[in-house]
Amino acid sequence: MSANGAVLTPASPAALEPRVGRITLLRVLWRSFFFQSACNYERMQNVGFAFCILPALTRLYQGEDLKRAMARHLEFFNSHPYMTDALLGATVRMEEDLAAGRTTEDRILSFKATMMGPMAAIGDSFFWASLKPFAAALAVAGVFSDVPWAPLVFLALYNMFHLILRVYGLFAGYRMGERVFEKLYQIDLVQFSDRSHYFAGVCIGVSGGLLVDRATRSEAALGQNLEAVLLIALVLIMFQLLKRKITMIWLLYGFTLLCLVMILGLNSFFPLIER
């Protein structure tokens, strides 16, 4: 009972539990853009992970507990930088549980060690091997189509995906904890990666047709109307290469070499290139 006679009710256990708050999560999100600023050969991205999660740790711990928490996150860590935000969010939630006595340090370390590999594989497959080549091929096709702002399409498309995934991953990870990867699995980035290869092949084929079209513009009768045939041929070739699991880097080099061979070969038979 208070001095004025009012009855005081005890605070609920949930109200007494340590929480980091939305502002702290935004600070973690901002720091994640500098995740790869400090890497090393011994423990890879451990400094970046500890730097990102530090605002949350300072809200949860003090003194020796804070030092022990920092040492915990300076262990070996190596994953994809864009997928790490989901790991950060889930780890922050687990640190809250640890501060409240609902989990253990070993569980946090085991969680990070178990999930950093699969997240790296998904991120590498989606961003490096699928989204970036597709966006680049689309931009090249736009340039050959005389669209001056085509390179901006590459920047907009690529950054849209990775920014959305960063923000969503961090807050979904904090909300769901260890179960965040069930949600990420439902997005099915792996299947999207497989399909994007075919779209990239189409864009590369279109770019090839447009490139040959530029090289074959002349008044020679034999050089007219070959662009459609070459375009179809290149698209079919690219699809066949993709079906045989040719890596994207060899696909791009092979496409460039194929275009040069076609142009030089046609020019040796027909006066296709203006002199």
Secondary structure as GFF3:
##gff-version 3
##sequence-region A 1 275
A	DSSP	alpha_helix	13	16	.	.	.	ID=ss1
A	DSSP	alpha_helix	22	32	.	.	.	ID=ss2
A	DSSP	alpha_helix	46	60	.	.	.	ID=ss3
A	DSSP	alpha_helix	63	72	.	.	.	ID=ss4
A	DSSP	alpha_helix	84	99	.	.	.	ID=ss5
A	DSSP	alpha_helix	105	123	.	.	.	ID=ss6
A	DSSP	pi_helix	124	131	.	.	.	ID=ss7
A	DSSP	alpha_helix	132	144	.	.	.	ID=ss8
A	DSSP	alpha_helix	150	176	.	.	.	ID=ss9
A	DSSP	three_ten_helix	177	179	.	.	.	ID=ss10
A	DSSP	alpha_helix	180	187	.	.	.	ID=ss11
A	DSSP	alpha_helix	189	215	.	.	.	ID=ss12
A	DSSP	three_ten_helix	221	223	.	.	.	ID=ss13
A	DSSP	alpha_helix	227	243	.	.	.	ID=ss14
A	DSSP	alpha_helix	248	269	.	.	.	ID=ss15
###
